[in-house]
Amino acid sequence: MSLLNFKTLMEEAYKKAQVLIEALPYFQDFNEKIVIVKLGGNAMNESTLFDDTLQDIVFMEQVGIHPVLVHGGGPYISKKLKEANINSQFIDGLRVTDKATLNIVDEVFKEINQSICNTIREKGGSATPLYGYEDQLLVAKKKVFLDKPDVNLGFVGDLTSVNPKKILELINKGIVPVISPLAACEDNQHYNVNADSAAAKIAESLKAEKLIFMSNIAGILRDPTDPDSLLSTLVPEQVQELINDKIIQGGMLPKVEASLHALEKGVQKVHIVDGRKHHSLLIEIFTQQGVGTQFVNKQIS
């Protein structure tokens, strides 16, 4: 090996060491802490990003963090519905769900869950699928709009409770729980629950340190047409102003409402992370830069 090649290798090794030193305080801060990750957007739809994100999950578990994955599946569900000649309809970002749609949602969720678990195992981690309607893991009631009594979403539910026992058992064994957000009610009817809302309720139940939404957007933009208008930190009062001004609307509403609910119930920070960037999950957790919008109860000075 030439002296030049040796120096180059040493410089690369030094850079790697510096990265680890920078990450050390975060390893210490999040050791044994529960972090809920809601997987969606490009982090699920593009294979290389999907692999990177699940590699990040394995890394987190290996350094002492307890990740819990909650997944959605909107684009896959819409594709399956189209193939079955069933129209997709949304009201305030929620999918109207009849019996046929509910069956397809269940089918797609099982496929996604198994794919996530298999990939985590391939990357050296351990994961187990959990389906919300089994063993009363997620319990819901039919969702109704108090201000729109004539609107019927079908088999769409609002979560009323989470039974964390099975999730905690897996965490204590060093296994990543991968949760599909179909819930049951008292008469065993299944309900389609918004995955963002489910992630927030699970974070509340587990007293999670962080809740992270992997999405296909950069975060909350002051001007949706200007990527440079990213709002890196928001408190609840600011969020409500953005909702009132219709800057936050449509499909973003359930995610943001879930974020505020989680903060109110004790989750320390909530993040919307750009899932279009490779290893964005690790960048958000282990560096100062971050790659999206964080929600906190008090403005950081």
TIZA-807209 format. One line per 8 residues: number of its first residue (from 1); their letters; for each residue z, x, y of C-alpha. Coordinates in Angstrom, 3 decimals. Example, Ala and Ser with C-alpha at 12.3 -4.5 7.8 and 13.67 -1.06 7.14 Angstrom:
! residues 2
1) AS) 7.800,12.300,-4.500; 7.140,13.670,-1.060
***
This chain:
! residues 301
1) MSLLNFKT) 0.000,0.000,0.000; -0.957,1.351,3.386; 1.584,1.775,6.171; -0.252,-0.886,8.210; -0.037,-3.434,5.391; 3.635,-2.618,4.886; 4.383,-3.171,8.572; 2.499,-6.484,8.504
9) LMEEAYKK) 4.482,-7.673,5.483; 7.743,-6.648,7.146; 6.822,-8.525,10.323; 6.077,-11.664,8.285; 9.377,-11.284,6.415; 11.217,-10.887,9.720; 9.635,-14.083,11.074; 10.703,-15.966,7.948
17) AQVLIEAL) 14.231,-14.636,8.332; 14.305,-15.801,11.957; 13.219,-19.295,10.894; 16.060,-19.448,8.370; 18.584,-18.236,10.950; 17.392,-20.911,13.393; 17.813,-23.552,10.693; 21.296,-22.407,9.598
25) PYFQDFNE) 23.285,-24.544,12.101; 21.344,-27.598,10.943; 22.077,-26.793,7.291; 25.754,-26.670,8.220; 25.699,-29.830,10.361; 23.929,-31.953,7.745; 25.576,-30.590,4.599; 26.592,-33.538,2.378
33) KIVIVKLG) 25.290,-36.009,4.998; 23.095,-38.970,4.068; 19.699,-39.191,5.777; 17.563,-42.309,5.303; 13.814,-41.682,5.434; 11.460,-44.638,5.727; 8.091,-43.476,4.466; 4.999,-45.033,5.991
41) GNAMNEST) 1.849,-44.379,7.992; -0.227,-41.257,7.362; 2.711,-39.688,5.534; 1.771,-42.059,2.701; -1.956,-42.566,3.244; -3.198,-38.962,3.303; -2.610,-36.970,0.116; -1.781,-33.601,1.699
49) LFDDTLQD) 0.652,-35.175,4.174; 2.181,-37.235,1.358; 2.739,-34.059,-0.675; 4.170,-32.173,2.306; 6.597,-34.970,3.140; 7.900,-35.191,-0.409; 8.174,-31.388,-0.530; 10.347,-31.729,2.589
57) IVFMEQVG) 12.501,-34.280,0.760; 13.009,-31.874,-2.153; 13.890,-29.096,0.291; 16.458,-31.306,2.016; 18.135,-32.148,-1.268; 18.217,-28.490,-2.309; 20.041,-27.388,0.871; 22.797,-29.985,0.524
65) IHPVLVHG) 21.438,-32.996,2.422; 21.334,-36.377,0.659; 17.948,-37.991,1.384; 17.373,-41.649,0.535; 13.753,-42.844,0.622; 12.688,-46.356,1.571; 8.955,-47.010,1.448; 6.565,-49.594,2.757
73) GGPYISKK) 2.979,-50.108,1.713; 1.195,-52.229,4.302; -2.328,-50.752,4.075; -2.282,-50.769,0.275; -1.079,-54.376,0.209; -3.781,-55.430,2.668; -6.430,-53.693,0.530; -5.234,-55.440,-2.646
81) LKEANINS) -5.132,-58.795,-0.878; -8.690,-58.303,0.365; -9.840,-57.500,-3.166; -8.182,-60.740,-4.300; -9.844,-62.718,-1.457; -6.473,-63.443,0.158; -6.292,-63.246,3.945; -3.645,-61.078,5.617
89) QFIDGLRV) -1.795,-62.805,8.435; 0.919,-61.329,10.638; 3.363,-62.940,13.061; 5.413,-60.616,15.295; 4.536,-57.726,12.992; 5.664,-59.527,9.814; 3.311,-60.369,6.958; 3.089,-64.080,6.109
97) TDKATLNI) 3.848,-64.139,2.368; 2.903,-66.930,-0.013; 3.492,-66.776,-3.770; 0.239,-64.953,-4.543; 0.870,-62.435,-1.776; 4.421,-61.869,-2.998; 3.158,-61.005,-6.478; 0.727,-58.468,-5.044
105) VDEVFKEI) 3.444,-56.962,-2.820; 5.621,-56.475,-5.911; 2.753,-54.901,-7.849; 1.851,-52.497,-5.034; 5.470,-51.511,-4.375; 5.979,-50.581,-8.025; 2.849,-48.416,-7.997; 3.917,-46.657,-4.790
113) NQSICNTI) 7.486,-46.149,-5.963; 6.392,-44.566,-9.233; 3.928,-42.314,-7.395; 6.654,-41.103,-5.022; 9.096,-40.421,-7.854; 6.473,-38.607,-9.941; 5.482,-36.369,-7.017; 9.103,-35.480,-6.219
121) REKGGSAT) 9.608,-34.496,-9.877; 6.417,-32.411,-9.861; 7.797,-30.501,-6.874; 11.027,-29.659,-8.656; 13.219,-32.489,-7.422; 14.797,-35.475,-9.124; 14.117,-39.091,-8.156; 14.721,-42.576,-9.539
129) PLYGYEDQ) 13.013,-45.836,-8.514; 15.198,-48.677,-7.261; 13.816,-52.181,-6.752; 15.693,-54.189,-4.171; 15.815,-57.424,-6.131; 17.379,-55.810,-9.223; 21.172,-55.945,-9.582; 21.474,-57.531,-6.119
137) LLVAKKKV) 20.749,-54.195,-4.474; 19.196,-56.029,-1.511; 20.139,-59.636,-0.801; 18.214,-61.747,1.702; 17.823,-65.236,3.085; 14.614,-66.876,4.247; 13.596,-65.645,7.676; 13.240,-68.265,10.393
145) FLDKPDVN) 12.464,-67.925,14.085; 15.052,-69.851,16.064; 12.690,-70.002,19.034; 9.705,-70.977,16.842; 11.010,-73.584,14.359; 7.491,-74.607,13.315; 6.531,-71.094,12.191; 6.754,-70.591,8.428
153) LGFVGDLT) 6.467,-67.017,7.127; 6.717,-68.105,3.496; 8.667,-65.758,1.226; 9.771,-63.407,3.996; 13.457,-62.632,4.166; 16.159,-61.305,6.442; 18.559,-58.953,4.676; 22.107,-60.248,4.551
161) SVNPKKIL) 23.710,-57.499,2.467; 23.166,-54.220,0.636; 25.021,-53.224,-2.519; 25.246,-49.421,-2.167; 26.880,-48.711,-5.537; 23.730,-47.713,-7.434; 22.404,-45.687,-4.489; 25.666,-43.735,-4.216
169) ELINKGIV) 25.740,-43.104,-7.969; 22.323,-41.455,-7.762; 23.256,-39.447,-4.651; 26.362,-38.115,-6.386; 24.174,-36.934,-9.283; 21.784,-35.103,-6.972; 19.020,-37.666,-7.517; 16.885,-39.017,-4.666
177) PVISPLAA) 16.918,-42.849,-4.648; 13.468,-44.301,-3.887; 13.846,-47.922,-2.770; 11.253,-50.716,-2.714; 12.185,-53.381,-0.121; 11.776,-56.605,-2.058; 15.064,-58.482,-1.989; 16.644,-61.309,-3.971
185) CEDNQHYN) 18.627,-64.319,-2.819; 21.364,-66.254,-4.593; 18.897,-68.329,-6.675; 16.982,-65.124,-7.654; 13.946,-65.967,-5.527; 12.370,-62.725,-4.321; 11.716,-62.148,-0.616; 9.418,-59.724,1.136
193) VNADSAAA) 11.601,-57.791,3.575; 10.233,-55.621,6.354; 10.693,-52.026,5.158; 11.876,-50.817,8.569; 14.580,-53.477,8.689; 15.572,-52.661,5.107; 15.883,-48.962,5.946; 18.155,-49.766,8.893
201) KIAESLKA) 20.381,-52.039,6.811; 20.613,-49.431,4.065; 21.495,-46.770,6.659; 24.258,-49.028,7.943; 25.594,-49.664,4.452; 25.654,-45.971,3.533; 27.034,-44.849,6.928; 24.062,-42.510,7.206
209) EKLIFMSN) 23.972,-39.664,9.713; 20.294,-40.191,10.529; 17.563,-42.754,10.038; 14.022,-41.397,10.245; 10.873,-43.517,10.384; 7.751,-41.637,9.301; 4.900,-43.343,11.124; 1.244,-42.957,12.101
217) IAGILRDP) 2.015,-42.653,15.816; 3.413,-39.836,17.941; 6.438,-41.938,18.922; 7.035,-44.300,21.830; 4.474,-43.769,24.598; 5.048,-44.942,28.155; 1.283,-45.431,28.316; -0.200,-46.227,24.872
225) TDPDSLLS) -3.523,-44.701,25.973; -1.954,-41.401,27.074; -0.577,-39.133,24.307; 1.141,-37.004,26.962; 3.380,-39.939,27.961; 5.623,-39.527,24.896; 9.238,-40.579,25.505; 11.278,-38.062,23.521
233) TLVPEQVQ) 14.707,-39.704,23.930; 15.636,-43.331,24.600; 18.889,-45.284,24.889; 19.086,-49.009,24.038; 18.854,-50.163,27.658; 15.611,-48.259,28.145; 14.206,-49.662,24.920; 14.911,-53.220,26.033
241) ELINDKII) 13.061,-52.575,29.289; 10.032,-51.332,27.336; 10.126,-54.474,25.178; 10.366,-56.700,28.266; 7.394,-54.860,29.802; 5.352,-55.382,26.589; 4.981,-51.634,26.124; 6.733,-52.053,22.772
249) QGGMLPKV) 5.218,-55.015,20.941; 3.450,-56.182,17.787; 3.957,-54.071,14.679; 6.198,-51.640,16.557; 8.787,-54.349,17.278; 10.410,-54.495,13.803; 10.715,-50.688,13.749; 12.328,-50.525,17.194
257) EASLHALE) 14.613,-53.500,16.556; 15.695,-51.851,13.310; 16.424,-48.637,15.237; 18.663,-50.443,17.716; 20.467,-52.271,14.897; 21.177,-48.973,13.135; 22.584,-47.395,16.302; 24.778,-50.424,16.903
265) KGVQKVHI) 26.168,-50.148,13.371; 27.125,-46.484,13.589; 24.087,-44.406,12.658; 24.239,-41.374,14.959; 20.532,-40.926,15.654; 17.331,-42.737,14.790; 13.924,-41.068,14.950; 10.317,-42.202,14.911
273) VDGRKHHS) 8.476,-39.152,13.598; 4.755,-38.438,13.681; 3.773,-38.500,10.012; 0.309,-37.161,10.875; 1.755,-33.666,11.290; 2.398,-31.435,8.300; 6.103,-30.950,7.472; 7.078,-33.069,10.484
281) LLIEIFTQ) 10.223,-34.184,8.659; 11.582,-30.628,8.419; 10.547,-29.881,12.000; 12.485,-32.943,13.193; 15.646,-32.094,11.274; 15.809,-28.299,11.399; 14.407,-27.346,14.820; 15.138,-28.148,18.452
289) QGVGTQFV) 11.575,-29.187,19.288; 11.255,-32.432,17.320; 7.995,-34.304,16.872; 8.614,-37.875,17.987; 11.032,-40.219,19.742; 14.757,-40.270,19.089; 17.080,-43.184,19.828; 20.677,-42.443,20.802
297) NKQIS) 23.504,-44.506,22.225; 24.071,-42.184,25.195; 21.526,-40.236,27.223; 21.533,-36.552,26.317; 21.912,-34.328,29.383
***
